[in-house]
Amino acid sequence: MAKLTKERTYPLMSRREIEAQIADGRHMVIVDGHVLKVDAFMQFHPGGDKAMKHMVGRDATDEVNGLHSPEARAMMNKYRVGRIEGRWNNFLPPIQGGKFRKRLEDGAMEVEEEDDSGRLSAPAVTITADTPSSELESRPPSPVFDVDGSALRKRQVKESMGSSAASITSASSLEESHGDGSLPLDGMAHLDILTRKEIKLDLDKYPAVDQDTQEVIVEKYRKLHDRIKADGLYDCNYYAYAIECSRYITFFGLMLLFLKWKWYIPSAFFLGVFWHQLVFSAHDAGHMGITHNFQVDTIIGIIIADFLGGLSLGWWKRSHNVHHIVTNSPEHDPDIEHMPFFAISHRFLASLRSTYYERIMPYDAAAKFFISMQHNLYYVIMLFGRFNLYRLSMEYLILGQGPKKGVAAWHRWFEFAGQVFFWYWFGYELLYKSVDGGWNRFWFVMVSHMVTCPLHVQITLSHFAMSTADLGVDESFPQKMLRTTMDVDCPTWLDFFHGGLQFQAIHHLFPRIPRHNLRKTQRLVQEFCDEVGIPYALFGFVDGNKEVIGRLGEVARQAAILKKCQGVMIGEGEGGGASSSSSSLRGEDE
């Protein structure tokens, strides 16, 4: 008779105890009502440590379930150290600037206060519009309060800190400093006002970010996931991949044919189309969307990305996983951090520090030059996108930024082999031995790489025009994904051109759904959005491009206003007439 195995029980842990452990440097994550201490797993995580650090102190259930296979989720159970009871009130992770209280020296815990909703809060503190958000427990670094009054600020402070806030200063007081109605702006004050306006627009447009509202959204999102799974939409259509492979072979064959005839430009064109199409399957493999087996899909992805394309799948996984968790966050999302060439948010004009690259992204002379014209240079810069991917790939492999231990440790060396293979067949056999003359080689490289420009446009199209506002730690995973991502409307026969990237909002909600099933999933997601009241952003390809160019132009305009603000401050310091100039700036901003 088989022995009955009793499920292990874990001790109940308080929020304050978890906070103290995080303050001591431990990485504590909440998944399915259990507390995971993932310190030992950080060096083994195939998706890199940065993605995990953005989940510290948070309920990461939906992020973990969305990005990981059932086998990976089962493996995580061995890192459980406790459990929680009831709803979890998220912390702001340390990597994002969250502050955490340690235990008292005698080992006792500070007494937590409880607000009228039963949520635990920090000790009483006075909050004003000038209080740096880094001093607030579990608050994002961007200012979150209403530009028109104090009601919204009061509501959000209460949600985050409880009733302990003693006083709140309205942001509108910033606009009341001068009796003549002029706006006493310096550069940072101008950017802060833009940030508050952006947040207010999102709070007006999307469901409230209180826990009750977001919990309903999460519940319906999980039911949608169950329905998608029951409908078989996680099952891969291998016939569709057979068609994809025939398309790849056709494009590569045309490249070789024209190369044999010494028609170098047509040959380079079809090589670029070959690379453009390959990336879609590498993306699928990176999300385990083909076989759903981690090692098998990784091998497929490395063969496609490294051996055939010269790009590192490991680099892509490391940055892309972070992108899926902190989508469109200027400080944290590497997919929108393109300084000095692009800034899709005015917040980049403040020389932000990237937590992914661990450096300041300076708004320096080069950035001022490019950003002032970024809406005009967008497509020109996209022509050279692939060269930057080579740089990032080699940096990742040479510096050993991937896991050095565990099941993914060998991937680095397989990728190195792939890079040697790629540069041998492309750099030596094709470019050097098969193309005659220096200028022919130059144009072959330029054309083949620039043909991939639509891919880079597709990647940025889904996010560049969407919100970059931070609505706080209580916003649910599904709402944030839909708020920061757009889909592209196109006829079915054009799906091969977009390669699944036209369904990025759906993909962000359910990253492991095979791309050939995303169109079938669209209807279900639209029904979900209608039910919970979240706008579903869907644009045609041309209209989507217009939105992106419009966003880039708006940030360029704000950069010009910032320059004038700084000029006004310099003039004021020299005794110039700042008041009239500030008033004119206010009028231009409005």
Order of alpha helices (4+ residues) and beta strands (2+ residues): alpha-beta-beta-alpha-alpha-alpha-beta-beta-beta-alpha-alpha-alpha-alpha-alpha-alpha-alpha-beta-beta-alpha-alpha-alpha-alpha-alpha-alpha-alpha-beta-alpha-alpha-alpha-beta-alpha-alpha
